[in-house]
Amino acid sequence: MAIQFTVGINVAGKRQSVTVSAEDALTAALKVKNEKPKATINYVRRSNRRGDRRHPHNPIVAEVG
């Protein structure tokens, strides 16, 4: 079962947050690192519906492959 995770990253000095569907936090972080190899992973947390609606994040990986 996939869960939505928010992954905070830093790419070339610019902070970003992306949303990833994954089974666990480690898988979510690895998916982001695979898509953006130069990114530094700052944090991984479960997505918060209320907070994420107020401050939406860019999706990077839609489904678990």
matplotlib code that plots the C-alpha trace (Angstrom):
import matplotlib.pyplot as plt

x = [0.0, 1.5, 1.4, 2.1, 5.4, 6.7, 10.4, 12.4, 15.3, 18.0, 19.1, 21.9, 21.1, 17.4, 15.0, 12.1, 9.5, 8.1, 5.3, 6.1, 3.9, 5.9, 5.6, 8.0, 10.1, 13.4, 11.8, 10.4, 13.9, 15.5, 12.9, 13.6, 17.4, 17.0, 15.1, 17.4, 20.8, 22.4, 19.7, 20.4, 17.6, 16.7, 13.7, 11.0, 7.6, 4.2, 2.1, -0.3, -3.6, -4.5, -1.1, -0.2, -3.4, -2.3, 1.2, 1.1, 4.3, 5.3, 4.7, 7.9, 6.9, 3.2, 3.1, 5.2, 6.8]
y = [0.0, 3.4, 6.4, 10.0, 11.4, 14.9, 15.1, 18.3, 18.7, 21.2, 21.6, 24.1, 26.1, 26.2, 24.5, 22.6, 20.1, 17.3, 14.7, 11.1, 7.9, 5.1, 2.3, 3.8, 6.9, 5.4, 4.4, 7.9, 9.4, 7.0, 7.8, 11.5, 10.9, 8.8, 11.6, 14.4, 12.9, 16.3, 17.0, 16.8, 15.2, 17.4, 15.5, 12.9, 13.0, 11.7, 14.2, 16.3, 16.8, 20.1, 21.6, 20.4, 21.9, 25.3, 24.9, 22.5, 20.6, 19.5, 15.8, 14.1, 10.4, 9.6, 5.9, 3.1, 1.4]
z = [0.0, -1.1, 1.2, 0.3, 1.6, 1.4, 0.8, 1.5, -0.8, -1.6, -5.3, -6.1, -2.9, -3.6, -1.1, -2.5, -1.4, -3.5, -2.9, -3.6, -3.3, -1.7, 0.8, 3.3, 3.9, 2.7, -0.6, -1.0, -0.4, -2.9, -5.6, -5.2, -5.3, -8.4, -10.2, -8.9, -8.2, -7.3, -4.6, -0.9, 1.1, 4.0, 5.4, 4.7, 6.4, 5.8, 3.8, 5.9, 3.9, 5.6, 5.6, 2.1, 0.7, 2.1, 0.8, -2.1, -3.2, -6.7, -7.5, -8.6, -8.7, -9.1, -8.3, -6.9, -9.8]

ax = plt.figure().add_subplot(projection="3d")
ax.plot(x, y, z, "-o")
ax.set_aspect("equal")
plt.show()
